[in-house]
Amino acid sequence: MALKMTTTHLLSRTFFPLLPFSSNNLSLPLRTRYRSPFCFSISSMSSESSPPLTHTITLPGQPVEIVAAPGLTPSDFRNAIECSLFQQWLKNMQGENGALTDGVMSLNKVLIQGVDYFGKRVGFLKFKADIIDKELGKKVPGIVFSRGPAVAILILLESEGETYAILTEQVRIPTGRIVLELPAGMLDDDKGDFMGTAVREVEEETGIQLNKKDMVDLTAFLHPSIGGKVFPSPGGCDEELSVFLYRSQVGKDTIQQLQGKKTGLHEHGELIKVHVLPYAQLWRSTADAKVLMAIALYEMAKRDGLLSEV
């Protein structure tokens, strides 16, 4: 026997849970985040015919079908659609400089391919967007690995006339390598507390306690049209990075205590070793793009007189 479920509502900026719709023991309430003229419709059939899970949104001027890849559960499918990663992507597509804003391109379908969780929260989302350049009549690349906003921190410690930078050593399985990089981390909620996340990540990864008032947002110096963020890999990932600077004068004993210090949240699989390098050697010491971006932002901000003395 086929089971079909449908619900429709308008998106808003805050959560407005719908009354749950259910059949037998199945209950799938919807909730959404942003004000936008989207209408939602989810349908599901029994395992006898096994059609894909589908979901429809209405963008200005056109409906867009969202489809679950084979093997994706109804719960994962719904969580993917509701999560802030996907909702923010839809918002960006229609916002300033959005791919759909000028009407040259159209979004026809989205295939949700995979969901990874951090606890109960969607941490990573993989999907494929079917986007057409209407002038050329051709598809544009639309494979998306979504992980959302993150922060990185350039820590510079001056001691006895020498400036040192703090790096962390971690095993990075996607590269298959151990990587030296800036202390960094993803935002773990939707509140957008970039500076608070930066301070917390530094403490977790290096043991150094920072005050927010001592932090400088280097990405805020970029032109306002850019949005105060950098995109490390926009061809395949939506990650937008805020880069912060922290500078301090310390004694030589502090440098010695930090060198080789082992830190990280072991219960989260973080096995981190701290490295202290002379800043003059930093740009040649690692392939981490965050380091090189931070150096460029820091040096240009200094050149243009945007930074005060420590």
N, C-alpha and C positions, 0 to 999 in steps of 0.2 A: 504494500500500500504506500502510495506516495505521500510525502509530508511536505507541505508548502507553507512558508511563513513570510509575511511581509509587514514592514513598518515604515512609516514616513514621518520625517520631521525636519525642521530647519535647524542649521547649526547656529550656535551662539558662542560668545567669547568664553563662557564658563560652562561647567558641566550642568546639564539639565537631564537627569535620567528619565528615560521613558518608562511607562508601565511595562513590565515584562510581558512578552508574548511567549506562549509555551504550548507544548503538546506532550501529553504524558509527563515524563520527567525532564523534558527539554525546556530550558528557560534561557533566553538569550537577550537580555536588555541591552539597548544601545545608549551611548552617551558620546558627545562630541565637544569640540573646543572652540572653534572659530566662527565668527559671524560671516556667513557666506551663503549664497543661494543654492546650497546643495540639498538634494532630496535623496533619502536612502531607501533602498529596497534590497533585502537579502532573501534568497530562496535556496532551498535545499531539498533533495530528493532522497528516496530510500536507497539502500545499497544494492537493490536488485538491478536498477538501471545505471547507477553510479555516475550520474552526470556531475560536472564540476560544480562546486559552490560558486555562486555568483552574487554580485552586489552592484547596484547602479547608483551613480551620483549624477547630478545635473549641474554642469558648469554653464556659465552664460552662453546660451545659444545651442547647446548640444548635450545629450546624455553620454556618459562614459561608463563602460562596463568594467567592473573589477572582477577578476576570476582567480580562484585558488588553484595552485598547481596540484597535481595528483599527490595524495598522501598528506596534504595539509588538513588538520582537523578543523571542525567548525569553530572551536574555541580559539585556536591559533589564528584563523582567518579573521574572526571578529576582533581579536586583540590587535592584529596588524592594522586593520582599518581604523580602529579607534585611537591607536597610540599617537603620541605627540610627534614622533618622527614622520609618520605618513601625513598627518594633518598639517604639519609645518611645510612639508614638501608641496602639498596642494596649495597652501597659502603663498609660498614663494613663486609657484608657477604663474600666479595671477597678480603678484605684487609688482612693485617698481622694478624694472628690468626683468620681469618675469617672462618665461619662454612663451606664454600664451597671451601676454598683455596686448601686443600690437595686432593680434589676429592673423599673423603670418603662419603660425603653426597651430595644429589641432591635436588634442589628446583623445584618442579613440578607445584605448583599452589599457588596463594595467593587470599584469599577471603577478600575483603575490607568490613568491617562490620559497621563502624560508623565514622563520622567526627564531631568534635566540633570546633567552631571558636572562636578566640579572635579578635573581630572586623571582618576584612576581612581575617585575617591570620588563617591558620589551626593551632590550639593550641594542640588538642589531636586527635590521630588517633588510631582506633582499627581495627586489622586485624588478620587473621589466615593463617599461612604459612604451606603448605603441604610439609614437608621435610622428606626424606627417608635416613636412614643409609644403604648404599648399601652393606656393609659387613654383616649386620644382616638381611637386608630386612624388616626392621621395621620402622614405623613412629616415629619421635621424637617430644616431645611437641613443639608446634609452635604458641601458642596464644600470641599475642603481644599487649600491651598497650603502645603506643608510645607518648612520651612527650618531648624527646630530652634533651639537656644539661641544667644544673641548677647550682646555686651557693649557698653556705651557709657561714656564717661569724661568727667566734668565737670572740666576743669582750670582752677583759679583761681590766678592769679599776682598777688601784691600788690607794688606798686612805688610808692614815694614817696606812700603814703597812698591810692592808688587800686587797686581790685581789677579785674583783667581776666580775661576768659574766652577760651579758645581754641576756635575753630571751624575746620572745614575746608570748602573749596568744591570740590564735585565735580559732574560731569555725572551725573544720575540719569535714565537712559533711561526707566524705568517712569513717571516723572512728566512726561517730556518737558522737563525744566527743569534748570537749574543750581541746586543747593541748598546752603545753608549749614547745617552740622550738627555735632553732636558727633563727635569721633573715635570710631569704632565698628567692630565686626567680628564675624563669625561664628566659632564654635568650629570648628576644622578637624580635630578628632579626637573620639573618644568618651571621652576621659579626664576631661572636665569641668573643665579648668583655666581657670576664668573669669578669675581675677586675672592669670595668666600671659598669657592672650590679650589682656587689657586693656593690659598693659604693652607687649606687642609691637605692638599696633595703634597706640598712641600714638607709639611710635618710628618706625614705618613712615609714619604719616600726618603727623606734625609734626616729627620729628627730635628730640623731647624724650625723654631717657632717665629712666625712673622706677624707683624701688625699690618692691618689693612692700610693704615695711613702712610705706611712706608712703601707701598706698592705703586708702580707707575704702569699704566696700560699703554704699551708701545703701539698697539694696533689702533688706538684712538687717535694717533697722529696722522693716520691715513686720510685721504680725501673723503669728505662726508658721503659722497655718492657711492663709495665702496661699502659703507656700512660698518666700518670699524672691525672687520674680521678678515682673515686670509683663508684661502681654500687650498690645502696641501695637494689634493688630487681630484680636481673637479670633473675630470673625464669619467670617473667611475664611482666617486664617493661624495656624499653631501657634507662631510665634516667641515665645519667652520671653526677656525681657531682664533682665540684671543691670546696674545703674547704679552706677558707682564715682565717688569723689571724690578729687581730688588737689589739695592746696594747697601753695604755696611762696612765699617771699619772694625777689624777684629785683631786679636793677638795671634801670634804664631802658634800658640798652643791649640787654638780653635781649629786652625788648618790641619794640624797634626791629628787631632781627635776625629775630624771628619774623614780623613783619608782612609779608605777601606772599610768604613763603617757599614755594618750589615743591618738593613732595615726592611720595611714592607709589612703588609698585612698577610701573615703566613696563612691565616684561615681563608684568605681569598686567592691563595696561590702566588702571592707576591714575594719573590726572593730577590731582594735588591741590594746592590753594593754601591756605596758612594765613592765617586772619584773626584779629586780636586786637581784641576789643571790650570796652568798659567793662561790667562785670557789671551795673550798674544799668540798662543799655539792652538787656541780652540778651533778655529776655522778649518784646520787641517787634521783634527783629531777624531772626527766622527762623520759618518755619512747621514746622520739624523737631520732631516730637512728642517725640523723645528729649531735646531741650533743655528743653522745657516740663516734662516729667516730672522731669528732674534738678533743675530749679529748685524745683519743689514739694517733692520729697524733701529737698533741702538746707535749704530754709527751715523746713520743719516739724521737721527734726532739730535745727536750731539753736534753734528756739522751745522745744523740749522738753528742751534741755540735753544732747543725746546726742552732741555733737561737742566734742572738746577744742580748745583754742586751738592755732594754728599755732606 
